[in-house]
Amino acid sequence: MLRKKPFDPLRWEAIREKGRTRFILLRGILLVGIPFALIAALVEPVIGRIAWGAAYTPDPAVRMIQWPLAGFFFGLLAGIMLWYGGEREYEKYREAHPVKKKKRRKKKK
């Protein structure tokens, strides 16, 4: 079973500073979408042969378009979900640990 790391607000603040688009591109598309597309492209012919036997004849041109597109959209969705999940955790942390405002001292003349 996967164990979830404890939320690190300082790390998330650094991620937020770099931006949502960069996060979605790197964490979603690059780290989730591309591996998904590669694994699916390698496994799909094997599963097709098992399920349909000799009748399974995939069109390579369709597969070269299908899996990269599926990987892109899957990674995009995963990146968006990861971003908003991190934002939700960050908001929970901020509510539990509010920032106290410092009182200003009056300057003496």
Secondary structure as GFF3:
##gff-version 3
##sequence-region A 1 109
A	DSSP	alpha_helix	9	18	.	.	.	ID=ss1
A	DSSP	alpha_helix	20	23	.	.	.	ID=ss2
A	DSSP	pi_helix	24	33	.	.	.	ID=ss3
A	DSSP	alpha_helix	34	52	.	.	.	ID=ss4
A	DSSP	three_ten_helix	53	55	.	.	.	ID=ss5
A	DSSP	alpha_helix	60	96	.	.	.	ID=ss6
###
